[in-house]
Amino acid sequence: MARDKNSEDFIGPIRRLLVGVLVLALVGLFLVWRIDSPRVERMRAAAIDAVVPSFDWAMAPITGAANLISDFQSYQQLRAQNQDLRRELQQMKAWKEAALQLEQENAKLLDLNNVSIDPQLTVVTGVVITDSGSPFRQSVLVNVGARDGIVDGWPTMDAIGLVGRIAGVGQNSSRVMLLTDTSSRVPVTIQPSGQKAILAGDNSGNPPLEFLEDAALVRPGDRVVSSGDGGVFPADLLVGQVALGTDDRLRVRLAADYQRLEFLRVLRSQLHEIIPDPDNLLAPEAEFFGPAVIDPAALSTSELTDG
Amino acid sequence: MAERTDGKIWINRGVFVLLAYVLIVIDLLPLDMRPSLWAAPDLLLAVTLAWVARKPHFVPVLVIAAVMLMTDFLFMRPPGLWAALVVVLTEAIRRQNREFRNMPLWVEWATVTFGIVAITLANRLILAVVMAPQAPLTLTLVEMAGTIAIYPLVLVVAHFVFGVSRTAPGELGSKGQAL
């Protein structure tokens, strides 16, 4: 025992000093993160980039097993599910007929107007590698990164609706902050009434709508789409439906299937045109007040093109 | 009988790192991206504390710091703060290790409980002081309570599966020294 005490006295102070230095270094890293967050976040992205792809082979069997179990559970409800599906199929047939008619009508109208869907919105598709691993943060990691031209801030969708935005890009992976994250704020429009609001994530499944001007105009079931305000997202991406929460706040039931995010589409969002000097948008003030001289030739051509 | 128990010390350190790796991978599995209403206990913290309380020489402080810093990075926590707090707590427990050997279990559990509560509060306090964004309070409390509740279970698993238990009187190291 005495010998042991001696050796402890000999090693103790040096060890204590080294542990102190270690703790100081960690606290220093934290302070640097607080002061200069972007640099440390880049470091974080690089660290994740280096580590997480090596998890892939370990995760594949576990994810597969978990999916197998959930599939197996669903066998038990197979009969009930089957009947439900048949009933839905009946309804869907009617809808399909309506949809086909609408599609033809839409195609005709588009043809008439010569409209082309925005060609600048192309997509990069990525696969979800991991989730955030903590119950306090709602984000996923996808396997496309700077190598694929991903840029911070681009919107991300699954097949149907908006999922989140890119926050943090590594060489081979990037993090998607989901709409449910506490720091997610997205400007949205509520469809039939045209009301603008902010969709503010609060770590719950159905994020609430904030800064709504007139809640009386909004009813549960209304469509919520991104508004494109502030250049955050392109306009008219489907977000979800309005729902009334149990706490009497208007919330959004998200269209994207958060239960199983697997493939995500990252939209190549183009920057808005920035207007530095809005005054010059207006034409210089005319000096002549009164009816302008009508040019008959111009009139006839404009009539032709209108028709 | 005197046995040499620290001969496989490097293997045991490797086992701890492997266990930490598995726990991190399980946390990261992309199974369900919906926000959860409750937080699972912080198994990694419970395992680390159990290992330090029982066999401190299996978990060198550098390994703890590296694993915790990595989880800070992976789990989107403020990097460094939680790692520093856990290192401080494990050092405090490491110093008490000798006294734990002949004390009842509940004393050890109470000490660990006190430590977990202390670092959780310190974490929130420091984040509030530097005005960094915080996790919801209820989730943090649920996670803390879960970690405390699961600690004895972790001890049982550590004892029977990993052979990490209190050093018995008369146990000797590979060079015949007292542990």
Boltz contact constraints between the chains, C-beta under 6 A:
constraints:
  - contact:
      token1: [A, 4]
      token2: [B, 178]
      max_distance: 6.0
  - contact:
      token1: [A, 19]
      token2: [B, 61]
      max_distance: 6.0
  - contact:
      token1: [A, 19]
      token2: [B, 91]
      max_distance: 6.0
  - contact:
      token1: [A, 22]
      token2: [B, 65]
      max_distance: 6.0
  - contact:
      token1: [A, 23]
      token2: [B, 84]
      max_distance: 6.0
  - contact:
      token1: [A, 23]
      token2: [B, 87]
      max_distance: 6.0
  - contact:
      token1: [A, 26]
      token2: [B, 80]
      max_distance: 6.0
  - contact:
      token1: [A, 26]
      token2: [B, 83]
      max_distance: 6.0
  - contact:
      token1: [A, 26]
      token2: [B, 84]
      max_distance: 6.0
  - contact:
      token1: [A, 27]
      token2: [B, 84]
      max_distance: 6.0
  - contact:
      token1: [A, 29]
      token2: [B, 79]
      max_distance: 6.0
  - contact:
      token1: [A, 29]
      token2: [B, 80]
      max_distance: 6.0
  - contact:
      token1: [A, 30]
      token2: [B, 78]
      max_distance: 6.0
  - contact:
      token1: [A, 30]
      token2: [B, 80]
      max_distance: 6.0
  - contact:
      token1: [A, 30]
      token2: [B, 81]
      max_distance: 6.0
  - contact:
      token1: [A, 33]
      token2: [B, 78]
      max_distance: 6.0
  - contact:
      token1: [A, 33]
      token2: [B, 79]
      max_distance: 6.0
  - contact:
      token1: [A, 34]
      token2: [B, 130]
      max_distance: 6.0
  - contact:
      token1: [A, 44]
      token2: [B, 73]
      max_distance: 6.0
  - contact:
      token1: [A, 47]
      token2: [B, 73]
      max_distance: 6.0
  - contact:
      token1: [A, 55]
      token2: [B, 25]
      max_distance: 6.0
  - contact:
      token1: [A, 58]
      token2: [B, 25]
      max_distance: 6.0
  - contact:
      token1: [A, 62]
      token2: [B, 29]
      max_distance: 6.0
  - contact:
      token1: [A, 66]
      token2: [B, 31]
      max_distance: 6.0
  - contact:
      token1: [A, 128]
      token2: [B, 30]
      max_distance: 6.0
  - contact:
      token1: [A, 130]
      token2: [B, 28]
      max_distance: 6.0
  - contact:
      token1: [A, 130]
      token2: [B, 30]
      max_distance: 6.0
  - contact:
      token1: [A, 131]
      token2: [B, 30]
      max_distance: 6.0
  - contact:
      token1: [A, 131]
      token2: [B, 33]
      max_distance: 6.0
  - contact:
      token1: [A, 132]
      token2: [B, 76]
      max_distance: 6.0
  - contact:
      token1: [A, 133]
      token2: [B, 27]
      max_distance: 6.0
  - contact:
      token1: [A, 133]
      token2: [B, 28]
      max_distance: 6.0
  - contact:
      token1: [A, 133]
      token2: [B, 74]
      max_distance: 6.0
  - contact:
      token1: [A, 133]
      token2: [B, 75]
      max_distance: 6.0
  - contact:
      token1: [A, 134]
      token2: [B, 75]
      max_distance: 6.0
  - contact:
      token1: [A, 135]
      token2: [B, 36]
      max_distance: 6.0
  - contact:
      token1: [A, 135]
      token2: [B, 39]
      max_distance: 6.0
  - contact:
      token1: [A, 135]
      token2: [B, 139]
      max_distance: 6.0
  - contact:
      token1: [A, 136]
      token2: [B, 135]
      max_distance: 6.0
  - contact:
      token1: [A, 136]
      token2: [B, 139]
      max_distance: 6.0
  - contact:
      token1: [A, 137]
      token2: [B, 76]
      max_distance: 6.0
  - contact:
      token1: [A, 138]
      token2: [B, 35]
      max_distance: 6.0
  - contact:
      token1: [A, 180]
      token2: [B, 35]
      max_distance: 6.0
  - contact:
      token1: [A, 203]
      token2: [B, 35]
      max_distance: 6.0
  - contact:
      token1: [A, 203]
      token2: [B, 136]
      max_distance: 6.0
  - contact:
      token1: [A, 204]
      token2: [B, 35]
      max_distance: 6.0
  - contact:
      token1: [A, 205]
      token2: [B, 34]
      max_distance: 6.0
  - contact:
      token1: [A, 205]
      token2: [B, 35]
      max_distance: 6.0
  - contact:
      token1: [A, 258]
      token2: [B, 33]
      max_distance: 6.0
  - contact:
      token1: [A, 258]
      token2: [B, 34]
      max_distance: 6.0
  - contact:
      token1: [A, 259]
      token2: [B, 32]
      max_distance: 6.0
  - contact:
      token1: [A, 259]
      token2: [B, 34]
      max_distance: 6.0
  - contact:
      token1: [A, 261]
      token2: [B, 33]
      max_distance: 6.0
